[in-house]
Amino acid sequence: MACLVDLSCKGYFKEGKNVVFLHTGGSFALFGYPDAFGFPDYQA
């Protein structure tokens, strides 16, 4: 997120355009939803 803010402050993105930041939660988030990622035998 810090990089996105930095680029925005430096004028990298055109004014008035939308920017999407997709936070995936990192690798730890994968194990919070074992069925969604094909880990049916994983016990949290």
Residue pairs with C-beta under 8 A, 6 or more apart in sequence:
1 21
1 23
4 19
4 21
7 13
8 19
13 19
25 32
30 37
30 39
31 39
31 42
31 44
32 44
34 40
34 42
34 44
